[in-house]
Amino acid sequence: MGVEISYTQGLEGKNIMVFRRDDVRIIVGMMMGQEIPEEEFQLDEINISAICEVMNQMMGSSATAMSEFLGRTVNISTPLSSEITDTESFKDSYFAEESSMVIVRFRLEIVGKLESEFINIIPINLAKNLLEPFRDTIVAAEESAAEHQTEESPQEQQEPSGAEREPSGEAIPDMLL
């Protein structure tokens, strides 16, 4: 299931949170104080509204933190949700104009109830905007790493870390199952 939140003030772009259907079932069941059997769970209006409220709370807190960090007001839209049936229609719906996206995976644990992950997908331009306050730090780290690499012999050079590697081409489908 995808939940979209657009920035209405302070930032431009949108966040898409992607959850597994079964995780949505567990979270909604906890909110309603009951376990919902898998075979009875439907993404009906009540369940969609419940998961949108969870995302509204989470992203509202995130917007408040970003406001403090960036030193400007950041506001979000009301969440919109949709069931994701296949990767291509998902990309066409949410990122038709974008050729690349930033995908951040989060570990989701509710002790005794759920151990999973969800992903946050944002356009490249929004990611760059979010990293702008770190520009000087990033440039200094890159320069330091470049200096260090030129000092090493070719045998001593290590594999790049995850942040420096080329994209693996890993797709979203594992989250859609």
Secondary structure, 3 states (H helix, E strand, C coil): CEEEEEEEECCCCEEEEECCHHHHHHHHHHHHCCCCCHHHCCCCHHHHHHHHHHHHHHHHHHHHHHHHHHCCCCEECCCEEECCCCHHHHHHHHCCCCCCEEEEEEEEEECCCEEEEEEEEEEHHHHHHHHHHHHHHHHHHHHHHHHHHHHCCCCCCCCCCCCCCCCCCCCCHHHHC
